[in-house]
Amino acid sequence: MGISLRARTPEGGTRPWTLREVVQGKPLGHPSHPMFVHFPVAFFLGAFALDVLSLLGRFPAAPLAATWALVGGFLGLVPTVLTGLVDWWGMVPGSRKRRWATRHALVQTAASALFLAALLVRYGGRGRAEAEPAWIALEAVGAAVLVVGQWLGGVLVYGMAMRVSTGRSGTD
């Protein structure tokens, strides 16, 4: 399936995609939020791993690399949050899916706050050869919270079929 330049109407005609539909990934034929979530997750967990590695061996550039990984994680949050919010706004208020999505968003916000705290407390010492235990502790808790948030998102998709395609082109 390729990228569709125009949406099909129920009557069989075509129309331009709305901004909301573009953000949701409908021209691609699948949701866009799942395409973006991997980037902040990988960057945040990578920062944690680099900081742990800085204590386990001779890798003096690891704390600086971890700092840049945290920055990359926050850059990756921009499209992730945008696409997630557009999906959330499209859910029926009070529905089970929206309640789970709200939990998912709150937990991911908490994880992001922990990684932001790690970035802020480390920034002045980012050039050190070894990560500080406080950095690692914040990132470890952030990673645990992040995994819980990812699980909540997985329940939405795999357990509740949120934004799972019905097989019709351009619909979900």
Secondary structure by P-SEA (a helix, b strand, c coil): ccccccccccccccccccaaaaaaccccccccccccaaaaaaaaaaaaaaaaaaaaccccaaaaaaaaaaaaaaaaaaaaaaaaaaaaaacccccaaaaaaaaaaaaaaaaaaaaaaaaaaaccccccccccaaaaaaaaaaaaaaaaaaaaaaaaaccccccccccccccc
